[in-house]
């Protein structure tokens, strides 16, 4: 029997890439040349929220590696565009090492950076590439196969655009909600560390937020206000932003549902190929937290896997999910804001969105539990 493990991950490369880009954008040439003379431990010069994000991402990465050491997979599925099949084949034919694999995958990362900043970026990011090598190799050996199961590059970029739009609409809705609530009753909590890097053509946006207490207070107060006589006032001041947000969010959900279906189809197809090629006692599928519960639910329901001798294993990821929380806070906020915006508009959630694929993050008390 082959054991299949699904592991949520945060890309340590993407977080480092986003933080150093933000920092480089604020450097003038003089400062850049100074750091080129001493390009060591650049993290100490980054803003506090960026440093906190890096520490958290590094900690998550270590937790993922610990899980992979326990699983000891012989095949690994990566959420990488499927039209990069030449890179996939190179690795599987052992034509490139794990480091060369990640270097080639990320080789375009600095294409939009010019001058001395590019040199400084490459010096810094070189060590980060090394962190990724262990994702596709165990302590003692390489896995037999690496499989790409993501979207094609064009579809991925389209998906990013849809995600970026809902990200912005959510920010507008949240800001207006905070203003309205603060007019009626002062908020005690204030946002602490939050950091957001806009989407790039190649990567997902990176959001790191320690805003749980502030947001919970805002949401609770807004919910109470909607139950009392001030509901009309809340509706009057938030209905425009709520309508825009709901429209954008549902467009995003439509896209996410399609993306989940494509990804699970690619995973099943990849498993079909692997089971024909050889017996793999353990296979790991690395995925974004945003898609984890949808993919796990779909894999559980797929009866063909059992017929192929594949069983779904669910390792204890409670520690990993706890460490991931600051990076998925924004998705939790968007999901809760959707319910609140529907309340403001006097609308019920459409049944097509009352499915596991339309859940970004389980409710707080279900965060560490499996999907329904």
PyMOL commands that set and color helices and strands:
alter all, ss='L'
color gray80, all
select helices_A, chain A and resi 12-25+29-37+42-45+48-71+82-92+98-105+115-136+153-184+212-227+231-277+289-301+303-307+318-345+351-353+356-358+364-366
alter helices_A, ss='H'
color red, helices_A
select strands_A, chain A and resi 2-9+75-78+145-148+194-197+206-209+282-288+310-313
alter strands_A, ss='S'
color yellow, strands_A
deselect
rebuild
show_as cartoon
